[in-house]
Amino acid sequence: MKIILLIAFLFFNANCQKQEVRKTDKCEDLLLKENLIKSIIDVEELQQYYNVQPVVNQENLVIMKNSQVSFTTDIKKFELPVLVMDSTSILDENIKAFLEFEKFTIIDDSAYVKGKYRIQGLGFEFTFVRDNCNWVKNNIHIWEN
């Protein structure tokens, strides 16, 4: 009887460990990138620069789609969807305020992001460390031109 209980315990424990690995794997793809984007746009030090949005009659925050960010998101900012648009659409729709990422790199549990918010003459570099599926800001450097 003890042997059966031991085998059942080992089997149950092995299955729990496998499920935990699967949970981590799910964070590796789009969710991990989306959470990084959300962490970036919510950086406290950037909030003051978004006040230009209503001035240019632009409700949604826009991210320029490029080789660094080529996916769409379900993220919201100002209770509206964040739009990921290519440069042609940005020009065609006369979008003036948009975030542009020059570097967007995730390596293991760290991330490096470099970008611009041109309408405000703003540049930024951020590093983040991963905490499960979420990102915690590590180093922030923002400059105005």
Disulfide bonds with the S-S distance in Angstrom:
Cys27-Cys133 1.37
